[in-house]
Amino acid sequence: MKTLKVISALLSYPTAELLAAQQELIATIDKEALLSKTDRARLVALIDNLAKSDLLDVQERYILLFDRTRSLSLHLFEHVHGESRDRGQAMVDLIKVYEDAGYTPTTKELPDFLPLFLEFAATQTAAAAIELIGQPGHVFAALRERLRKRQSPYEAAFGCLLSLAKVKPDTAITARILAEPDPEPDDLEALDAAWAEEEVLFGPGAASDACGKDGLAAKLRQARRPAPDLETPPRLKPRTIITTSGTSTRPGA
């Protein structure tokens, strides 16, 4: 599903190459024709918005939205496990899923980074890809709502993901995610308080229930190997690249 690769690119840190690929991105989604006219128009509006904007402006906007604001984090397990130890095991299990499928990421991001997850899904069969992106549907719904509140064109990407997933997000779980603090990126005190929280709790069994009975954490937990000494991954600064060492030198990092 090349449309997923387009959305993955749009949700990645903006580069000059991305902005220059405006017509190529549009041609790809048109050729695959998986989106409705409404979804296509909204996604094209996002592509056009990026292409017509100053690169530094869109990079700054991206950092403010997705790196600085925890409630808009593009790391899926941030919204599922918070800072609990279950997050570390979920990371291990997701890496195992990638490995078992013979997938080698081209970037050194955390495995739950949404653009990376979408790149992986795009390598699978259409049925498998749809099943994969449907699992975190409630997270997509919450992010779409938060971006809609901010009148951000990035809302279109999450609307398209929900349409492609062909699932109806669990409204109760989505509401729980939306109930978490959602400060604006210029409210430094509120942002610090949000990042200081230890865990996102959704009630008993939150670590797996947050994605529903057949949710992302449960579906991707295939390895089932214990990791008693696994430490919780360190909190990412803006655009920190995953790996055991090294970080990006991207503006705002």
Secondary structure, DSSP 8 states (H G I E B T S, - for coil): -HHHHHHHHHTS---HHHHHTHHHHHHHHHHH--S-HHHHHHHHHHHHHHHTS-HHHHHHHHIIIIIS-GGG-SBGGGTTTTTSHHHHHHHHHHHHHHHHTT---SS---TTBHHHHHHHHHTS-HHHHHHHHHTTHHHHHHHHHHHHHTT-TTHHHHHHHHHHHT----HHHHHHHHTS----TT-HHHHHHHHH------STTHHHHTT-TT-HHHHH-------TT--------TT---SSS-----TT-
